[in-house]
Amino acid sequence: MKLKTVSMLELRSRGRDVVRRLERGEKLALTYRGKRVATLVPECSGKNRPIPADDPIYRFVESAEPMGSMTNEQIDQLLYGKPSDLR
């Protein structure tokens, strides 16, 4: 899953909008001079923690079969993508 980016300039000039995106559960990559320097994640706890609509767990649940069997490799590929995507 590729994160949307927010530059330091955008964070400084539109901080309130960035905070609203985080409140909606969006994860953001923070960049400085074009380089990714941090990941901004929403602060949530317990049951109220939102799960973003593009979370890979939904693909996993949709692919689950009652009493079916998947290998660990198949599960990893479904959740995380191709092995080359993990680097």
C-alpha positions in Angstrom: 0.0 0.0 0.0 1.5 3.3 -1.1 1.0 6.2 1.2 0.0 9.6 0.0 2.7 12.2 0.7 2.6 15.6 2.4 5.5 18.0 2.1 6.9 20.0 5.0 5.7 23.1 3.1 2.2 21.8 2.9 2.3 20.7 6.6 3.3 24.2 7.6 0.9 26.1 5.4 -2.1 23.7 5.6 -1.6 22.0 8.9 -5.2 21.9 9.9 -6.1 20.0 6.7 -3.4 17.5 7.3 -4.7 17.0 10.9 -8.2 16.4 9.5 -6.9 13.8 7.1 -5.2 12.0 10.1 -8.4 12.2 12.1 -10.2 10.4 9.3 -7.7 7.6 9.7 -5.4 8.4 6.7 -1.7 7.5 7.0 0.6 10.0 5.3 4.3 10.0 4.3 6.0 13.3 5.3 8.7 14.6 2.8 11.4 17.2 3.2 13.1 18.4 0.0 11.6 15.5 -1.9 12.9 12.8 0.5 10.6 10.8 2.8 11.5 11.5 6.4 8.6 10.3 8.5 5.2 8.6 8.5 2.3 10.4 10.1 -0.3 8.0 11.5 -3.5 8.7 13.4 -3.5 8.5 17.2 -6.2 6.1 18.1 -6.9 3.6 20.8 -9.1 0.6 21.5 -12.3 -0.1 19.6 -12.4 3.4 18.0 -9.4 2.8 15.9 -10.4 3.3 12.3 -9.3 0.9 9.6 -8.7 2.6 6.3 -10.8 1.4 3.4 -7.7 0.4 1.4 -6.2 -1.7 4.3 -5.0 -5.1 2.9 -6.9 -7.0 5.5 -10.1 -6.4 3.6 -8.7 -8.2 0.5 -7.8 -11.1 2.9 -11.3 -11.3 4.3 -12.9 -11.1 0.9 -10.7 -14.0 -0.3 -11.3 -16.2 2.7 -13.1 -19.4 2.2 -14.9 -21.4 4.8 -12.7 -24.3 5.8 -10.4 -23.4 3.0 -6.6 -23.4 3.3 -4.0 -21.0 2.2 -0.3 -21.2 2.6 1.6 -18.6 4.5 3.2 -17.4 1.3 -0.3 -16.9 -0.3 -1.5 -15.0 2.7 1.7 -12.8 2.7 1.3 -12.1 -1.0 -2.4 -11.2 -0.5 -1.7 -8.9 2.4 1.7 -7.4 1.4 1.9 -7.8 -2.4 4.7 -9.3 -4.4 7.9 -10.1 -2.6 9.6 -7.3 -4.5 7.1 -4.9 -3.0 8.4 -5.6 0.5 11.7 -3.9 0.0 
